């Protein structure tokens, strides 16, 4: 794209890329991404993981949730009620049902109140300054406006990373973005590096 695309244009392009991924390719890329995450100090020292449930060929999170539970960590997943997102402790996939937009959410359960969890977030697109385009509901932005000390990691395929995307001043940026090819994080003085 020669000129900066609108958020809706970016969403349309990425939706096409993501839906054209074969199941095998999505699984292999997701495994690479989750293995990187599970080796990170931020994961190892976290007592609680807040993690999205993947939907429509997003980076798959089932291996992360399974491993975190196996490692004795608490896991919480999001539910949207009355336009507001909250996290509830994960009690098994059989305790999830389609919620807003068809995304699986907890039927009920115990509200998670950790303010320093490792938060694994989705997104449509990101840029080299860690700006994020979500799906348009603003749920993560509103949730993360509340006082918290969550370390925020976004999971994405490499094709979701742009040089620059449109953003609003109130958009919440992840601390780190993980793709199958790169770990993009902030350093001192807001410099970014990818390794």
RAZI-V262543 format. One record per residue. N is the residue number from 1. SS is DSSP state (A for helix, B for strand, O for the rest). NEAR is the number of other C-alpha atoms within 12 Angstrom. D_CENTER is the distance of its C-alpha to the mean C-alpha in whole Angstrom. Layout:
N/SS/NEAR/D_CENTER
N/SS/NEAR/D_CENTER
//
This chain:
1/O/12/25
2/O/8/27
3/O/11/27
4/O/16/23
5/O/21/22
6/O/18/21
7/A/25/18
8/A/20/19
9/A/20/20
10/A/33/17
11/A/26/15
12/A/19/19
13/A/22/19
14/A/32/15
15/A/25/16
16/A/17/19
17/A/23/18
18/A/28/15
19/A/19/17
20/A/17/20
21/O/22/18
22/O/15/20
23/A/17/19
24/A/13/21
25/A/21/19
26/A/30/15
27/A/23/16
28/A/20/18
29/A/31/15
30/A/32/12
31/A/27/15
32/A/29/15
33/A/34/12
34/A/37/12
35/A/22/15
36/A/27/14
37/A/37/12
38/A/28/15
39/A/16/17
40/O/18/16
41/A/13/18
42/A/24/15
43/A/33/14
44/A/20/18
45/O/19/19
46/O/30/16
47/O/24/18
48/B/34/15
49/B/45/12
50/B/43/10
51/B/43/7
52/O/40/6
53/O/38/9
54/O/30/9
55/O/26/11
56/O/24/13
57/O/30/13
58/O/38/9
59/O/42/8
60/O/35/10
61/O/37/9
62/A/25/13
63/A/24/14
64/A/37/12
65/A/35/13
66/A/24/16
67/A/22/17
68/A/30/16
69/A/24/18
70/A/12/21
71/O/19/20
72/O/16/21
73/O/24/18
74/B/32/17
75/B/41/14
76/B/39/13
77/B/43/11
78/B/41/11
79/B/38/14
80/B/30/15
81/B/17/19
82/O/10/21
83/O/15/19
84/B/18/17
85/B/28/14
86/B/31/15
87/B/38/13
88/B/32/16
89/B/34/17
90/O/36/16
91/O/22/20
92/O/23/19
93/A/19/18
94/A/13/22
95/A/17/21
96/B/24/18
97/B/20/19
98/B/20/18
99/O/21/18
100/A/21/17
101/A/15/16
102/A/15/17
103/O/22/14
104/B/25/15
105/B/35/15
106/B/34/17
107/O/26/21
108/O/25/22
109/O/20/22
110/O/20/21
111/B/21/19
112/O/26/17
113/O/23/19
114/O/26/17
115/O/23/17
116/O/22/16
117/O/33/13
118/B/39/11
119/B/41/8
120/B/43/5
121/B/44/2
122/O/40/3
123/O/45/6
124/O/40/9
125/B/47/11
126/B/42/11
127/B/32/14
128/O/29/16
129/O/29/16
130/O/40/13
131/O/36/13
132/B/44/10
133/B/42/11
134/O/34/10
135/O/26/11
136/O/20/14
137/O/19/14
138/O/22/13
139/A/29/12
140/A/37/9
141/A/28/12
142/A/20/15
143/A/25/13
144/A/28/13
145/O/18/16
146/O/17/18
147/O/12/19
148/O/16/17
149/O/17/16
150/O/32/13
151/B/32/12
152/B/37/8
153/B/40/6
154/B/46/4
155/B/48/5
156/O/47/8
157/O/39/11
158/A/32/14
159/A/28/15
160/A/40/12
161/B/34/14
162/B/27/17
163/O/21/19
164/O/24/19
165/O/31/17
166/O/27/19
167/O/25/17
168/O/16/19
169/O/10/20
170/O/15/18
171/O/26/14
172/O/32/12
173/O/35/11
174/O/37/9
175/O/33/11
176/B/40/10
177/B/44/9
178/B/41/9
179/O/38/11
180/O/30/14
181/O/23/16
182/O/26/15
183/B/31/14
184/B/32/14
185/B/28/14
186/B/24/17
187/O/14/20
188/A/9/23
189/A/7/24
190/A/15/21
191/O/14/22
192/B/20/19
193/B/19/19
194/B/22/18
195/O/15/19
//
